[in-house]
Structures are given as structure tokens and as C-alpha cells.
Amino acid sequence: MDEPGFDHHTHIPGTTIFDGKMAMKGYNLNKMCYSFNKAVNRDAFKDDPEAYMEKYGLNDAQKEAIRSSNVLAMIAEGGNIYYLAKLAGIFKLSVQDVGGLQTGRTTEEFKEYLLSQA
């Protein structure tokens, strides 16, 4: 049972809530990213990203987000950050790089922010 006054879909400005609807929207994208647990699949993606995205049935918006290395757009298209981390690694993006993107900071600003919170 939910706590009184708790809203599962509270709007948090600048945040994409990953719920069941988003999970369905991003299913193919997340399935593709999960495949990157195997080096052979990471190599196949690097060799021909378009064919690899097509193999997993990504929609045009998901493909464009990947082509432009736009992690925020990938999240908006249903990407789960835990799966997207595999793809971010292929793009040579660290967790701090992605954190900076998500918060509108540079990587260095994000690192400084994290240190200031310790």
C-alpha cells in the first residue's frame, strides 16, 4: 500500500521518470544496451552501428539519440541509465560525464559538485 500523499508520478523538473510506460517505450533500446555485456556485441556495434540498431528494432528517435551521443535523449526515449551505461562506455563517456549531462554541468563541474557533497 502506498504512503498517504505519495504520488508515483510526481513531476520533477528536468527528470524523466522511468516507469512501466517508459520501460515499454525503451524495451528495444535497453535490450540492445544489455547485449553490450559481451565484447563481441560491442565490437559488432562499433563496426556497423546502423545495422546493429536495426537488428534491435530501434525507432528513429532512438537511433538519432545514439548517432548524436545524446544520453538525455536516450533517456527520454525510454533508456534506463543502468543499461545506457554500457553504451556510454562505447562512446568513451564516464559515469561522471553522464552525470554532468544529466545535471547540466560540465564533467569537471559535476566532479566538483560531488566532492562538495562529501
Buried (B, 14 or more C-beta within 10 A) or exposed (E): EEEEEEEEEEEEEEEBEBEEEBEEBBBBBBEBBBBBEEEEBBEBBEEEBEEBBEBBEBBEBBBBBBEEBBBBBBBBBBBBBEBBBBBBEBEEBBEBBBBBBBEEBEBEEBBEBEEEEE
